[in-house]
């Protein structure tokens, strides 16, 4: 067989051979100690710089090699990208004065460079195994959601034999915000693999974090001989939360879970920290149900066949023990297997040494039963609707749980009770049922017989309900042409938990509108980058092709008049029915906008479009961040819980939207649920203002005083939602010149050297929906800083003992004025609101 290579490929191979040969004979700096043995010395920083250049170049090559296909060689390329980026990240400490860290980094850089060169050559030659680091191996996979490289760490037992299946312990890290490489290195165990996923950072392993853990598990099971009936979940703090969340929604995938001080019940937050306070006009039914869907306690019955070992401390003030206590009580009420250990006086960690060992020993003693004879399952989303040999396919009504209980009463006899279901499926495995005999089903009191079945055991047999005839096999029922399905069910937030593309409007007749949409799309992608350490795909509508849209959800910044892709996809959306409850409302007003999710249709079946539309730059401004901050926990920041919403300047909460709605399970408006805004609250809340000056240059020369609410900032950097303009962060009326925020926040204003002085009061603000708990009243502090062209000009810190302060600064000659609010005391995730009150610029006119 002849192998044809181009001249460039021949030279590349020759160069790689020379590099490897050089590395093989490269002299290493050593010195002899007094005993005569040699101690390795780190390479000089200058040499490390050369190594880093090689690592960076190699990472770029491997990144492109991974994107080419899905072969083993391409997956190995993703692993090498992870190792390269880790070395580049760790090398940032070189030359920063910490000699111990610098020495470790220099060793790592040298070792990584040599390892990567060898491993890359092995991978390109088709070797099934490549050289990797000793101990925990840092790897990555390419996420289909945003094409980013998501890392995970895997410890391989030293005695690993591929001929034998091994248990897998998934160890989830605690809260570390969004820094990369969390979880690495994974803990090592002699008798089991240990996987430590990144989980997309501080996600509580929900939404994107949930997808990441499941994908990382799949990657490990693809590469190693893992026993699928001995996969376990554990973790502390946020890792404990993830153990519970993944456990209750994917119980059929795991053998047992061991959550340590994880949050499990939103009612515990309410009791300890004053979150979710009842106030006049609050939509209790909607808020309570939405928040309940985020809590593991609401799904405790799903753990009927998944043993749970809970560990907490009575002195924990970070995740109060009520979380574990309430969860344990709920599990016992559902007759689940649960062990609960609470240590007196122990806080958020610091357990006795044998506490974790005992929990792990108990947890790893269980083996999964993939075919239990009894199943009890609840789901709020169809993607969480699979339970062993049952699967939910369609709910009856939105904003209600789907529920199913099944019990094998006798051979080939099953009783099934459903709640809020119109369709479900079952598998007829020979491990449960005799395929040679009929299967007798009793569903909600109705009897259905299935003939003997000798087909594939993993086939799903679908049953469907109609209001006249009840339950029957789907072949005997009319299937609705459009229905919500797993992965295509809404709400808006679900669209960005699958592969998606952002398409930005450029077709408005008003250039200011096009500029506003581009500004908001860039804000969206900036926040995505911050939280995921990777960009998402964004394109202008004029550059968008049909090929780009295939197999992706589509996030459209701009409605039919502004975005050409929205104009193509808009015809199927039932706008008339959606807007009918708002008859009499002026929907052409400048401050009106909509956010909606709906199926794409034939262009990309099974995919969703999210359309953001607005009547003016005023309504476009901060459009994504303004809505969805309905609960206090950062994981839910700017989360869009609805299928559609119509808003105006007064909108912030579910009660102050003009209209909030959920389509029926057939994507109709008539079978859905909608809520109009609460008139009294809407009147009490302040309208979101829109600055009239885009830049300091536009300010009239004879204006001696300018409130900053009238000047559009060049930069808004606030992780947790939109800044309130002329109101509080939550929308309350605090003063029509105030800037309401939730620290940390940075605002940059282009004042263009036109003013001499800056004046403002600063204060803390407690929103309507939150009580001031003891932890906040004692510890919460916010530091307000004024900077001119990067130089600090004034600073003040406020707390609840002195919640108001005054700041003044001389800003003569300042071009960019930066206002920064930073958490300075107490847990930053517990902070609520703060205000720049009446911030203004003053200048003295020359005579």
Protein Blocks (a to p, Z undefined) as FASTA:
>chain_A
ZZdddfklmmmmmmmmmmmmmmmmoccdddddfkopacdddddfklmmmmmmmmmmmmmm
mmmmmmmmmcfklmmmmmmmmmmmmmmmmmmmgonlpaklmmmmmmmmmmmmmmmmmmmm
mmmnopabdcddehjdddddddfklopacdddddddfklcfkbccdddddddddehjaeh
ihiacdddfkbccdddfklpanoopajlmmmmmmmmmmmmmmpccdfklcccddehjlmm
mmmmmmmmmmmmpfbdcdehiafbfklmmmmnopaiacehiafklmmmmmmmmpmklmmm
mmmmgccdddddfklcklgcklmmmmmmmmmmnopacdddddehiacejiafklmmmmmm
mmmmpccdfbbfbdcdddfbfklmcghjaccfbdfbghiacddddddfbghiacdddehi
abdcddddfklbcfkbccdddeehiacdddddfbdfkbccdddddfklopadfklpccdf
bdcdehilopfklmmmcccdddddfkbfblklmmmmmmmmmmmmmmmmmmnopacddddf
klpcfklmgopacddeddfklmmklmmmmmmpcfklmmmmmgoiafkbfkbccdddddeb
jmlghiacdddddfbfklmnoklmmgopabfblklgoiafbfbdcddfkbmbfmlpmbdc
dddfkopaklmccddddfklmmmpccddddfbfbfklpcfklcbdcfklpccfbdcdfeb
cadehiafkopafbjkbccddddddddddekopafbdcddddddddfkbccdfklmmmgc
cdddddeehiafbdcdddfklmcccddddfehiabdcdddddfedjfklpccdddehiac
dddddZZ
